[in-house]
Amino acid sequence: MTHSAKSILVFGIYIVLLGIILVVAPNVLLGVFGMPPTTEVWIRVLGVIVGILGYYYIQAARNSLIPFFRATIYGRTVVLISFIVFAILGLADPLLILFGVIDFLGGIWTALALRGERT
């Protein structure tokens, strides 16, 4: 497995675990961000979607889907920018930016790995 595929695999596992937490114990995660607990189903629906997204990452890594790897670099950058904007607008606790930073750093890891594999 290439370094870029490993970066995508690790990120996919992280996303699957995050999805599981959102489905099984969403209020634990919400509490970390100072958000009120919820009984709404939507946070669990999001967890299912996040988990499936993680599955896609894992499958892309297993199949070395380089175009997908490249696309994630831009998407993970948008996540960080969006979370920063949400915090600035007061829509979310600034701690949410940490998740964006994790996404962004994962994107940098993938970008550097792809660059190294090109040479």
N, C-alpha and C positions, 0 to 999 in steps of 0.2 A: 504494500500500500504506500502510495506517495505521501510526502509530508502534507501536501494540500488536502489530500483525501483524509488524512488523520485529523487535520484541523476541523474539517467538516463533520467527521464522525464524532469527535469529542463534543462539538457544539450541538449535534443532533441528540446525543445522550443527555446533555444539559437541558435541552428543550423538552425532551420526553419527560424527564424528571419534574421539570417545572409544570408541565401539563398534568401530571399525576397529582401533584400537590394541589393544583387548582381544582381538580375533580374531587379529591378525597378530603382535603382539609383547607378549603379556600380562606377561611377566616384566620388561620394561622398566618398566612402570607399577607393578608390585608392588614392584620394587626401590626406586622413589622413596619408597614408603611403608614401607620397611624390612621388607617381608614376604618370606618365603622364595620362591624360584622354584618353579614348579609345572609338572608335566607332565600334570596332570589336564585333562580336556576342559571341565570346568564353567566355567572362567573364559572360555573361548571361547564357550560357550553363552550366558553372560551378555552377552558382547560382541555376539552376534547380536541378542539381545533389546534391548539398549541401542540398537544401530543402528536397529532397526525402530522403537523409540520415537522416535528422532530423526526418522525419516522421517514419522511421524505428526505431529510438531510442524511440520515443513516443510509438509506438506499442509494442516494446519489454518491455518497462516499464509497460504498461497496462497489459501485459501477464506474467510478472515476469520471463522473459527468462534469468535465471541466467548464462548459458553459454555465452550468448551475453554480459551480464554485464562484465564478466571476460575478454572476448576478447577485449572489449573497453579499458580496463586499459592499455594493451600493445599498442594498436593502438594510444591512446592519448599520450603515452610517446614518440612514434616514431615521432609524429607531432612536439613536442617540440624539439627533437634532430634535426630533419630536418630543422626547422626554424632557429635554432642556426647555423647550417652549412651554410644555405643560407646567413645569415647575415655575417658570417666570410668570406665567399667567395666573398662577395660584390654583390651577386645576388639580395639581398633584403635589404630594410631599417631595421636596428636593431629593430625598433618598431614592426615589424612582430613577433618578439619573444613573445610579449605580448599575441598574439592569442595562441601561443604554451603554454604559462604559464597557460592561462585559460583552455586549454584542459588538461594539466597535473594536475592542481589542481582538475578539475572535476574527473579525473581518481583516484586521491588520495581519494577524497570523496567517490567514489564508492568502492574502495578497503577497506577502513576503515569500511564502512557500511556493506560490505559483511563479513568482519572479525567479526564484532559485532553480526551479525545474525547467524554466525556459532556456537557461544558459547551458 
